[in-house]
Amino acid sequence: MNLVSTRGLSKHYSGLNAVSDVDFDLPQGQIRAIIGPNGAGKTTFVGMLSGRIPSSSGTITFNNREISALPAHKRIALGMAYTFQITSIFSNLSVHENVALAARSLHNSANTLSVDQRAVDALRRVNLLDRQEQIAGDLSYGHQRLLEIAMGLAQSPKLFILDEPTQGLSAEEIEAFVILMKSLAGDTTILLIEHNMDVVMAAADYITVLNFGETLAEGTPQEIRTNSEVQAAYLGTANA
């Protein structure tokens, strides 16, 4: 069953086609990576999925519901979580408070204990539990990225969109991130924008390649790795 589908999804800016007529299907439970050169339309595409960027045309279906006109906060309430290329945390609050706020935002009826437990569980999964009392703004950039992932996990999302999640992470943290993504299989569906091709090839079940706002190719990591069109457009110059 597809959790997310788009048909003819497009975004135009003053004559510029950032995304053009993209048909996209994301099965429930899959880890999907979206890759492509800078300016390929990746962030615009997921921005439209999450409701942060209005589409020019086309439709979006999420969990069997047509959501093309819904604002971002209503899509979040339906079960979407989205981490940004740039961290968006409450820098003056503790690590635990950041995650608890994220958990509480979708569980208003939950008691404090269950919200706190969600926060603890999410922090444990990203290996930040020992830093839960630290002020979030004092974390390294890499740890702030992990905190944002924990904030998303605390919402128990049906769809978890991650935009450049390993940016700023150390090699050891990147390895742990890949293990974390694999551990989430069955718990949530993941849509990943990532330039680190080692991460993409290790973590993704399936890959969509965008180029000039259009779908260039889709396939398994092995199929994408050996695709001559993808090699010419992207992988030949992509950073490993």
ROSE-930792 format. One line per field, with one value per atom (N, C-alpha, C): residue in one letter; atom name; x, y, z. Coordinates in pm, whole numbers, plus 32768, in hexadecimal, padded with zeros to 4 digits. Each point is the difference from the previous one (the first is absolute). Layout:
aa = c(A|...)
at = c(CA|...)
xx = c(X|...)
yy = c(Y|...)
zz = c(Z|...)
END
This chain:
aa = c(M|M|M|N|N|N|L|L|L|V|V|V|S|S|S|T|T|T|R|R|R|G|G|G|L|L|L|S|S|S|K|K|K|H|H|H|Y|Y|Y|S|S|S|G|G|G|L|L|L|N|N|N|A|A|A|V|V|V|S|S|S|D|D|D|V|V|V|D|D|D|F|F|F|D|D|D|L|L|L|P|P|P|Q|Q|Q|G|G|G|Q|Q|Q|I|I|I|R|R|R|A|A|A|I|I|I|I|I|I|G|G|G|P|P|P|N|N|N|G|G|G|A|A|A|G|G|G|K|K|K|T|T|T|T|T|T|F|F|F|V|V|V|G|G|G|M|M|M|L|L|L|S|S|S|G|G|G|R|R|R|I|I|I|P|P|P|S|S|S|S|S|S|S|S|S|G|G|G|T|T|T|I|I|I|T|T|T|F|F|F|N|N|N|N|N|N|R|R|R|E|E|E|I|I|I|S|S|S|A|A|A|L|L|L|P|P|P|A|A|A|H|H|H|K|K|K|R|R|R|I|I|I|A|A|A|L|L|L|G|G|G|M|M|M|A|A|A|Y|Y|Y|T|T|T|F|F|F|Q|Q|Q|I|I|I|T|T|T|S|S|S|I|I|I|F|F|F|S|S|S|N|N|N|L|L|L|S|S|S|V|V|V|H|H|H|E|E|E|N|N|N|V|V|V|A|A|A|L|L|L|A|A|A|A|A|A|R|R|R|S|S|S|L|L|L|H|H|H|N|N|N|S|S|S|A|A|A|N|N|N|T|T|T|L|L|L|S|S|S|V|V|V|D|D|D|Q|Q|Q|R|R|R|A|A|A|V|V|V|D|D|D|A|A|A|L|L|L|R|R|R|R|R|R|V|V|V|N|N|N|L|L|L|L|L|L|D|D|D|R|R|R|Q|Q|Q|E|E|E|Q|Q|Q|I|I|I|A|A|A|G|G|G|D|D|D|L|L|L|S|S|S|Y|Y|Y|G|G|G|H|H|H|Q|Q|Q|R|R|R|L|L|L|L|L|L|E|E|E|I|I|I|A|A|A|M|M|M|G|G|G|L|L|L|A|A|A|Q|Q|Q|S|S|S|P|P|P|K|K|K|L|L|L|F|F|F|I|I|I|L|L|L|D|D|D|E|E|E|P|P|P|T|T|T|Q|Q|Q|G|G|G|L|L|L|S|S|S|A|A|A|E|E|E|E|E|E|I|I|I|E|E|E|A|A|A|F|F|F|V|V|V|I|I|I|L|L|L|M|M|M|K|K|K|S|S|S|L|L|L|A|A|A|G|G|G|D|D|D|T|T|T|T|T|T|I|I|I|L|L|L|L|L|L|I|I|I|E|E|E|H|H|H|N|N|N|M|M|M|D|D|D|V|V|V|V|V|V|M|M|M|A|A|A|A|A|A|A|A|A|D|D|D|Y|Y|Y|I|I|I|T|T|T|V|V|V|L|L|L|N|N|N|F|F|F|G|G|G|E|E|E|T|T|T|L|L|L|A|A|A|E|E|E|G|G|G|T|T|T|P|P|P|Q|Q|Q|E|E|E|I|I|I|R|R|R|T|T|T|N|N|N|S|S|S|E|E|E|V|V|V|Q|Q|Q|A|A|A|A|A|A|Y|Y|Y|L|L|L|G|G|G|T|T|T|A|A|A|N|N|N|A|A|A)
at = c(N|CA|C|N|CA|C|N|CA|C|N|CA|C|N|CA|C|N|CA|C|N|CA|C|N|CA|C|N|CA|C|N|CA|C|N|CA|C|N|CA|C|N|CA|C|N|CA|C|N|CA|C|N|CA|C|N|CA|C|N|CA|C|N|CA|C|N|CA|C|N|CA|C|N|CA|C|N|CA|C|N|CA|C|N|CA|C|N|CA|C|N|CA|C|N|CA|C|N|CA|C|N|CA|C|N|CA|C|N|CA|C|N|CA|C|N|CA|C|N|CA|C|N|CA|C|N|CA|C|N|CA|C|N|CA|C|N|CA|C|N|CA|C|N|CA|C|N|CA|C|N|CA|C|N|CA|C|N|CA|C|N|CA|C|N|CA|C|N|CA|C|N|CA|C|N|CA|C|N|CA|C|N|CA|C|N|CA|C|N|CA|C|N|CA|C|N|CA|C|N|CA|C|N|CA|C|N|CA|C|N|CA|C|N|CA|C|N|CA|C|N|CA|C|N|CA|C|N|CA|C|N|CA|C|N|CA|C|N|CA|C|N|CA|C|N|CA|C|N|CA|C|N|CA|C|N|CA|C|N|CA|C|N|CA|C|N|CA|C|N|CA|C|N|CA|C|N|CA|C|N|CA|C|N|CA|C|N|CA|C|N|CA|C|N|CA|C|N|CA|C|N|CA|C|N|CA|C|N|CA|C|N|CA|C|N|CA|C|N|CA|C|N|CA|C|N|CA|C|N|CA|C|N|CA|C|N|CA|C|N|CA|C|N|CA|C|N|CA|C|N|CA|C|N|CA|C|N|CA|C|N|CA|C|N|CA|C|N|CA|C|N|CA|C|N|CA|C|N|CA|C|N|CA|C|N|CA|C|N|CA|C|N|CA|C|N|CA|C|N|CA|C|N|CA|C|N|CA|C|N|CA|C|N|CA|C|N|CA|C|N|CA|C|N|CA|C|N|CA|C|N|CA|C|N|CA|C|N|CA|C|N|CA|C|N|CA|C|N|CA|C|N|CA|C|N|CA|C|N|CA|C|N|CA|C|N|CA|C|N|CA|C|N|CA|C|N|CA|C|N|CA|C|N|CA|C|N|CA|C|N|CA|C|N|CA|C|N|CA|C|N|CA|C|N|CA|C|N|CA|C|N|CA|C|N|CA|C|N|CA|C|N|CA|C|N|CA|C|N|CA|C|N|CA|C|N|CA|C|N|CA|C|N|CA|C|N|CA|C|N|CA|C|N|CA|C|N|CA|C|N|CA|C|N|CA|C|N|CA|C|N|CA|C|N|CA|C|N|CA|C|N|CA|C|N|CA|C|N|CA|C|N|CA|C|N|CA|C|N|CA|C|N|CA|C|N|CA|C|N|CA|C|N|CA|C|N|CA|C|N|CA|C|N|CA|C|N|CA|C|N|CA|C|N|CA|C|N|CA|C|N|CA|C|N|CA|C|N|CA|C|N|CA|C|N|CA|C|N|CA|C|N|CA|C|N|CA|C|N|CA|C|N|CA|C|N|CA|C|N|CA|C|N|CA|C|N|CA|C|N|CA|C|N|CA|C|N|CA|C|N|CA|C|N|CA|C|N|CA|C|N|CA|C|N|CA|C|N|CA|C|N|CA|C|N|CA|C|N|CA|C|N|CA|C|N|CA|C|N|CA|C|N|CA|C|N|CA|C|N|CA|C|N|CA|C|N|CA|C|N|CA|C|N|CA|C|N|CA|C|N|CA|C|N|CA|C|N|CA|C|N|CA|C|N|CA|C|N|CA|C|N|CA|C|N|CA|C|N|CA|C|N|CA|C|N|CA|C|N|CA|C|N|CA|C|N|CA|C|N|CA|C|N|CA|C|N|CA|C|N|CA|C|N|CA|C|N|CA|C)
xx = c(8054|7FAC|8058|7FDD|804C|7FD1|805F|7FE0|7FF5|8057|8002|7FFE|7FAF|8000|7FEF|8046|7FEA|7FE3|7FB2|7FE4|800C|805B|8011|802C|8048|8024|8068|7FE1|8056|8009|8072|8013|804A|7FC2|803A|801B|8072|8025|801E|7FA5|8016|803D|7FC3|802F|8066|803A|805F|7FB5|8018|7FC2|805A|7FE4|8051|7FE2|7F80|7FD5|7F95|800B|7FA6|7FBF|7F7D|7FAC|803A|801F|803A|7F92|8003|7FAE|8058|7FD1|8055|7FAB|8031|7FBB|8062|7FDB|8054|7FB3|8026|7FBA|8015|7F9D|8007|8073|804F|806C|8085|8003|807B|805C|8083|8061|8023|7FD1|8016|8060|8064|805B|7FE0|8006|7FF6|8089|803A|8084|7FFB|8069|800B|805D|802A|805C|7FC2|8051|7FCD|7FA2|7F8E|7F9E|7FA6|8005|7FAE|7F6E|7FE1|7F76|7FDD|8066|7FE7|7FBA|8038|7FC7|7F79|7FF2|7F7E|7F97|8026|7FA2|7FD0|805C|7FD5|7FBC|8024|7FB9|7F6E|7FE3|7F75|7FBA|8046|7FC4|7FD7|8057|7FE6|7FA4|7FE3|7FA8|8046|8085|804A|8013|7FF0|8006|7F80|7FB1|7F86|8024|7FB9|8019|7FBA|8034|7FC1|7F91|8015|7F9C|801F|7FA0|8012|7FBB|8007|7FBC|8060|7FE0|804B|7F9D|801A|7FAD|8057|7FCC|8048|7FA3|8027|7FB2|7F6F|7FF2|7F7E|7FAB|803E|7FB7|8042|7FB1|8033|801B|8081|8028|803B|7FEE|8043|7FE8|7F8B|7FDD|8016|802B|8010|807E|7FFA|8079|805C|807B|8066|7FD7|7FC5|7FE2|7F97|7FA7|7F9B|803D|8065|8045|8051|803B|8047|7FA0|7F87|7F9C|7FD5|800C|7FDD|8070|8078|806C|807D|801A|807E|805F|807F|8068|806D|803D|805E|8074|807B|8076|803D|803C|8030|8095|802E|8090|8044|7FBB|8033|7FB3|8046|7FBE|7F99|7F91|7F98|7FDD|804D|7FEC|7FE9|7FD4|7FF1|8083|8057|8089|800D|7F9E|800A|7FC3|7FC3|7FC6|805E|7FE8|8054|7FE1|8058|7FEC|7F7E|7FEA|7F86|7F84|8004|7F8C|7FDE|8065|7FE8|7FB0|802C|7FBE|7F76|7FF3|7F7E|7F9A|802C|7FA5|7FD0|805C|7FDA|7F9C|8017|7FA4|7F78|7FFF|7F83|7FAD|8042|7FB8|7F97|8017|7FA0|7FBA|801C|7FC4|7FCF|7FA7|7FD4|7FB7|7FC4|7FB6|8058|807C|8059|802D|8012|8030|8096|8032|808C|805D|7FDC|8055|8014|7F90|800D|804D|7FEF|804C|8095|801F|808C|803B|7FB0|8033|801B|7FA9|8018|8083|8017|807C|8079|7FFA|806F|801A|7F96|8010|8040|7FD4|8036|8093|8021|808B|805B|7FCB|8050|801E|7FA0|8013|806B|8013|8066|807E|8008|8076|801B|7F95|800F|7FC6|7FDF|7FC0|805A|8083|805D|8010|7FC5|8008|7F78|7FA0|7F77|7FF0|8058|7FF6|8051|804C|8052|7FA8|8029|7FBA|8018|7F94|800A|805F|8002|8055|8094|8021|808C|8031|7FA6|8028|8052|8055|8043|7F98|8027|7FA1|7FD0|805B|7FD9|7F9C|8015|7FA3|7F7A|8001|7F82|7FB1|8046|7FBC|7FBE|8048|7FC8|7F8B|8009|7F90|7F84|8011|7F8D|7FC3|8053|7FCB|7FB1|8034|7FB8|7F79|7FFD|7F82|7F9A|8030|7FA6|7FD0|805B|7FDB|7F9B|8009|7FA6|7F6F|7FEC|7F79|7FC4|804D|7FD2|7FC5|804D|7FC7|7FE5|7F99|7FEA|8068|801F|8063|8067|807F|806D|8057|7FFE|804E|807E|8073|8080|804D|8020|8047|8091|805C|808F|801D|7FCF|800D|808E|805B|8087|8061|7FCE|8056|8034|8083|803D|801A|7FDB|8018|808B|803A|8081|7FEB|806D|7FF8|7FBB|8020|7FC3|7F6B|7FDA|7F72|7FB4|8041|7FC0|7FE5|8061|7FED|7F8B|7FF8|7F91|7F7A|8003|7F86|7FCA|8056|7FD4|7FC1|803E|7FC9|7F77|7FF3|7F81|7F94|8020|7F9D|7FD0|805E|7FDA|7FA9|801C|7FB4|7F70|7FE6|7F79|7FA6|8038|7FB1|7F88|7F8C|7F85|7FBD|804D|7FC5|7FCE|8045|7FDB|8032|7FCF|8030|805E|8071|8067|8019|8002|8025|807B|806D|8083|803D|8021|8051|808F|805D|8087|8066|806C|806B|806D|8009|8065|7FD6|8040|7FD3|801A|8062|8015|7F86|7FCA|7F88|7F89|7FEF|7F8F|8004|8074|800A|7FF1|802A|7FF7|7F76|7FBA|7F85|7F81|8003|7F84|7FD9|7F7D|7FCA|7FF0|7FE2|7FDF|8028|8021|8034|7FB6|7FDC|7FCB|8067|8020|8062|7FB6|8010|7FC8|806F|7FDD|805D|7FB0|8023|7FB6|7F6B|7FE0|7F76|7FAC|803E|7FB7|803D|7FB0|8033|8058|807F|805F|8000|7FF8|8005|7FCE|7FD4|7FDD|802F|8028|802A|8042|802E|804B|8089|8046|8085|805B|7FFD|8054|7FD8|7F7D|7FD1|8027|7FF8|8025|8096|804C|8092|8032|7FBA|802E|7FB4|7FA9|7FB1|8057|8011|805C|7FCF|7F7C|7FCB|801A|7FEF|801A|8095|8052|8091|8025|7FC7|8022|7FCC|7F88|7FC2|802F|8024|8016|8071|7FF8|805D|8091|801A|808C|8040|7FAA|8036|7FD3|7FAD|7FCC|8070|7FF2|8061|7FE0|8067|7FEC|7FF0)
yy = c(7F89|8077|807C|8061|807D|805F|8031|8064|808A|801C|8082|7FE9|8050|8000|808E|8021|807F|7FE3|8059|7FF7|808B|800C|807F|8072|7FE0|8068|805F|8083|8063|807E|8045|8082|805B|8071|8061|8083|803A|8084|805E|805A|8066|7FC4|7F97|7FC3|7F91|7FF6|7F95|7F86|7F8D|7F84|7FBC|8016|7FC0|7F6C|7FDB|7F74|7FF5|7F9B|7FF5|7F77|7FFD|7F89|7F80|8002|7F8A|7FA2|7F86|7F93|7FAD|7FEA|7FC6|7FA8|7F89|7FA5|7FCD|8010|7FD2|7F99|7F80|7F99|8010|7FD8|8006|7FA7|8036|7FB5|8005|8041|8004|8072|7FEC|806D|802B|8076|8034|8077|7FFE|8072|804C|8084|8055|8041|7FEB|8038|804E|804A|804B|8075|8040|8071|8075|805E|807B|8044|802D|8040|7FA1|7F7F|7F9C|8006|8044|800B|7FA9|7FC5|7FA2|8043|806E|8043|803E|8033|8035|7F92|7F8B|7F90|7FD8|7FEB|7FD6|8074|807D|8072|8000|7FD8|7FF3|7F8C|7F91|7F8F|8026|804D|8023|8078|8046|8074|8082|7FFE|807C|8053|7FC1|8046|7FDE|8064|7FE1|7FD1|7F9D|7FCF|8059|8002|8049|7FAD|7F7D|7FA5|7F72|7FA8|7F75|7FDF|7F80|7FD2|7FB0|8003|7FB4|7FAF|7F7F|7FA8|7FC9|8005|7FCC|7FA8|7F84|7FA0|7FFB|7FF7|7FF6|807E|8070|807F|8067|8046|8069|807C|802B|806A|807A|800B|8068|808C|801A|8086|8012|7F98|800A|804F|8058|8044|7FA0|802C|7FA9|7FCA|8055|7FD1|7F92|8001|7F96|7F7E|800E|7F87|7FC2|8055|7FCD|7FB3|8036|7FBD|7F7A|7FF0|7F81|7F99|802D|7F9E|8018|807C|8021|8044|7FE1|8049|8022|8077|8032|8044|7FCE|8045|8050|8070|805F|7FF0|803D|8007|8050|8067|8053|7FDA|7FEA|7FD1|8067|7FCD|8057|7FCA|802A|7FD5|807B|7FE7|806C|8006|805B|7FFE|8020|8043|8024|7F98|7F99|7F96|7F88|7FA9|7F88|7FA1|7FA2|7F98|7FB5|7FD9|7FB7|8055|807F|8057|8010|8007|8009|7F88|7F8A|7F86|7FF0|8024|7FF6|805D|8077|805D|7FC5|7FC1|7FC0|7F90|7FB1|7F92|8036|8069|8038|8041|8031|8048|7FAA|7F7E|7FA7|7FA4|8012|7FA9|8058|805D|8060|7FBF|7F8E|7FBD|7FA6|7FEE|7FA5|803D|7FAD|8036|8019|8047|8028|7F88|7F95|7F8A|7FC6|7FF3|7FC4|805A|8086|805D|7FF5|7FFD|7FF3|7F7C|7F97|7F7E|7FFF|8041|800D|8049|806A|804D|7FAB|7FB6|7FAA|7F96|7FC1|7F97|8037|8077|803C|8026|8038|8026|7F86|7F95|7F84|7FCC|800B|7FC9|804C|8081|804E|8014|7FB6|8003|808A|8045|8081|8000|7F8B|7FFB|8039|7FEB|8032|8098|803E|8092|8043|7FB8|8034|807E|8015|8078|8075|7FE8|8069|8063|8080|8064|7FE5|7FFC|7FD6|8058|8080|805B|7FE8|7FB7|7FE2|7F81|7FB8|7F86|8024|7FA3|800F|7FFC|8030|8000|7F72|7F9F|7F77|7FCB|8021|7FD3|8049|807C|8046|7FBB|7FCE|7FB5|7F82|7FBB|7F88|8022|8073|802C|8017|803D|8019|7F7C|7F9C|7F7C|7FC6|800F|7FCF|8046|8083|804A|7FC9|7FD9|7FC2|7F78|7FAE|7F7A|8004|8066|800B|8014|8029|8014|7F81|7F93|7F80|8014|803A|8023|7F87|800C|7F9D|8013|8081|8024|805C|7FDA|804F|802F|8085|803B|803D|7FD7|8033|8041|8080|804D|8014|7FBB|8003|7FE2|7F91|7FE5|7FE7|7FD2|7FE1|8076|8070|8076|8029|8009|8028|7F8E|7F86|7F8E|7FC7|7FC8|7FBC|7F79|7FC1|7F7D|7F9B|8005|7FA4|801A|8082|8023|7FDB|800B|7FD9|7F6A|7FB2|7F6F|7FDE|8046|7FE9|802A|806B|802F|7F95|7FC3|7F98|7F8C|7FD9|7F95|8028|8080|8031|7FF9|802D|7FFC|7F71|7FA3|7F75|7FCA|8030|7FD1|8032|806A|803A|7FB9|7FA3|7FB7|7FBE|8018|7FCA|805F|805D|8062|807C|8026|8078|7FF3|8058|8009|8078|7FEF|8068|8031|8086|8040|8054|7FE0|8034|804C|8081|804B|8000|7FCF|7FEF|8004|804C|8006|7F99|7FCC|7F9D|7F7A|7FDB|7F8A|7F7E|7FFF|7F8A|7FEA|806C|7FF8|7FD1|803C|7FDC|7F6D|7FD1|7F75|7F9D|8029|7FA6|8000|8072|800D|7FEB|8028|8004|7F77|7FE5|7F8C|801E|807D|8029|8092|8029|8087|8040|807E|8052|806B|800E|8063|8070|807B|8074|804A|803A|8052|8068|807F|806E|7FF8|7FD9|7FFE|7F8D|7FA0|7F8E|7F7E|7F95|7F7D|7FC8|7FED|7FC7|7F69|7FC8|7F6E|7FDA|7F84|7FC6|7F6F|7FD0|7F75|7FE1|7F86|7FD7|8045|8001|803B|7FC6|7F7D|7FC4|802E|8009|802D|8090|8054|808D|800E|7FB3|8007|7FE1|7FA7|7FD5|8043|8060|8044|8069|7FF1|8059|8090|8016|8088|8043|7FB4|8037|801B|7FA7|8015|8083|8019|8078|807E|7FF8|8078|801E|7F97|8018|7FAF|7F7D|7FAE|8014|8027|8018|8071|805E|8075|8006|7F9F|8004|7FE5|803E|7FE6|7F7C|7FB1|7F80|8016)
zz = c(8000|8000|8000|7FAB|7FFB|806D|804F|8065|7FC1|7FA0|7FBC|7F6A|7FBB|7F6E|7FCD|7F95|7FBC|7F6E|7FC3|7F72|7FC3|7FA0|7FBB|805A|806B|8061|7FC5|8005|7FC0|8055|7FF1|803F|7F9F|7FE4|7FA2|8048|7FE6|8036|7F8C|7FE0|7F99|7F81|7FD1|7F85|8013|8078|801D|8035|7FC3|802C|8066|8080|8069|8009|7FF2|7FFD|7F94|7FAA|7F8D|7FF8|8017|7FE5|803B|8080|8041|8031|7FCF|8034|805D|807A|8067|805A|801F|805C|8068|807E|806F|8052|7FF6|804C|8097|8049|8091|8032|805D|803D|7FB7|7F8C|7FB1|802D|7FF0|800C|7F72|7FDA|7F79|8006|7FAB|7FF4|7F80|8008|7F8A|7FEC|7F8B|7FE4|7F7E|7FE6|7F85|8012|7F93|8009|804C|802C|803B|7F9C|8031|7FA9|7FB7|8023|7FBB|8029|806F|802D|8077|8040|806E|8077|8030|8074|7FDF|7F86|7FD6|8000|7FD0|7FF9|808B|805D|8086|8049|7FDD|8038|7FD9|7F85|7FD5|8046|8012|8047|808D|8043|808C|800F|7F92|8008|801D|8006|801B|7F82|7F8C|7F80|7FB4|7FD8|7FB3|7F73|7FD1|7F79|7F9A|7F86|7F93|7FC0|7FFB|7FC8|802E|7FEB|8026|8082|8026|8079|8059|8082|8064|8051|800C|8053|806F|807B|8074|8051|8011|804F|7FCF|7F7B|7FBC|800B|801F|8008|7FA5|7FB2|7FA8|8055|8003|805E|7FBA|7F7E|7FB3|8036|8039|8030|8096|8044|8092|8024|8066|802F|804B|8014|803C|8087|8057|8088|8000|7F9D|7FFA|7FCA|7FAC|7FD0|8071|8055|8076|8059|8012|8054|7FC7|7F7C|7FC1|800B|802A|8014|7FB0|7FD7|7FBC|8062|7FF8|8048|7F9D|800F|7F9C|8046|7FEE|8032|7F8E|8023|7F9C|7FE6|7F8F|7FE6|806F|8030|806E|807D|806E|8079|8031|8032|8038|808A|8062|8089|8058|807B|8063|804E|7FD5|8030|8094|803D|808E|805C|7FC7|8050|8006|805F|800A|7F8E|7FED|7F9B|8018|807D|8023|7FE7|8024|7FEE|7F6C|7FAB|7F70|7FCF|8027|7FCE|8040|8080|8043|7FBF|7FD8|7FBB|7F7C|7FB8|7F82|8018|8067|8021|802A|804F|8034|7F92|7F96|7F97|7FBB|7FFC|7FC0|8063|807E|8067|8073|7FDF|8064|8075|7FE7|806B|8054|7FD5|8048|8084|8063|807E|7FFA|8064|7FFE|7FFB|8046|8004|7F74|7FB5|7F7B|7FA2|800C|7FAD|8022|8081|802A|7FD0|8004|7FD5|7F6B|7FB2|7F71|7FE6|804E|7FF0|8020|806E|8027|7F97|7FCE|7F9C|7F81|7FD4|7F86|8012|8073|801C|8008|8037|8007|7F74|7FA6|7F79|7FB2|8020|7FB8|8055|806E|8058|803C|8027|8042|808E|8032|8083|806D|7FF1|8067|7FFA|7F9B|7FF2|8016|8036|8003|8056|8062|8053|7FC8|7F97|7FC5|7FB2|8001|7FB2|7F6B|7FB3|7F74|7FB0|801C|7FB7|8016|806B|801F|7FBB|7FBF|7FB9|7F84|7FD6|7F80|7F91|7F89|7F91|7FE2|8001|7FE5|8065|807F|8066|7FF6|7FD2|7FE7|7F92|7F9A|7F96|803A|8057|803E|805B|8044|8054|7FAA|7F8D|7FAA|7FD1|7FE5|7FDD|8074|8079|8076|800F|7FE2|8008|7F9D|7F8A|7FA0|802C|8035|802E|8071|8056|8072|7FD5|7F83|7FCE|7FC3|8003|7FC7|7F75|7FA2|7F7F|7FA7|7FAD|7F96|7F92|7FE3|7F9C|8040|7FF7|8039|7F8D|7FE6|7F94|803B|7FCE|8034|7F8E|8012|7F99|802B|7FBD|801E|8094|8035|808F|8030|7FA7|802F|7FF0|7FD0|7FF2|8089|800E|807F|8061|7FDC|8057|7FE8|806A|7FF3|7FBC|7FD7|7FC0|805B|807F|8060|800E|8003|800B|7F82|7F8C|7F82|7FFF|802F|8007|805C|8071|805D|7FC3|7FB0|7FBE|7FA1|7FB2|7FA2|804D|806E|8053|8037|802A|8033|7F95|7F86|7F95|7FE8|7FFD|7FEA|8072|8079|8074|7FFF|7FB4|7FFB|7F9C|7FB4|7F9E|8044|7FCA|803B|805F|803C|805D|7FB6|7F98|7FB6|7F71|7FAA|7F76|7FF9|7FBE|8000|7F72|7FF3|7F82|801E|7FBD|8022|7F8B|8017|7FA0|8036|7FB1|8034|7F8E|8015|7F9C|8018|807A|801F|7FC4|7F92|7FB8|804B|8058|8053|805A|8036|8054|7FAD|7F8C|7FA9|7FDC|7FD4|7FD4|8073|8077|8074|8040|7FFD|804D|7FAE|7F81|7FB2|7FC8|7FFF|7FBB|7F6B|7FE2|7F78|7FF0|7F87|7FE8|7F8B|8012|7F93|7FDF|7F80|7FD3|7FB7|8032|7FBC|7FB6|7F8F|7FB4|7FB5|8011|7FC2|8020|807C|802D|7FCF|7FBC|7FCB|8033|7FFE|8029|7F92|8021|7FA0|8004|807B|800E|808B|800C|8081|8000|8077|8009|8083|800D|8076|7FFE|8071|8000|7F93|7FEB|7F9A|7F74|7FE8|7F7C|7FE6|8066|7FF0|7FEF|804A|7FF7|7F73|7FB9|7F7C|7F8D|8020|7F99|7FBA|7F7E|7FB7|7FFE|7FFA|8001|8086|806C|8084|8012|7FCE|8005|7FBC|7F8B|7FB5|8045|803A|8038|808E|804B|808E|803F|7FF7|8050|7FDB|7F85|7FD8|804A|8034|8047|8090|802D|8088|8064|8074|806B|8042|8018|8044|8094)
END
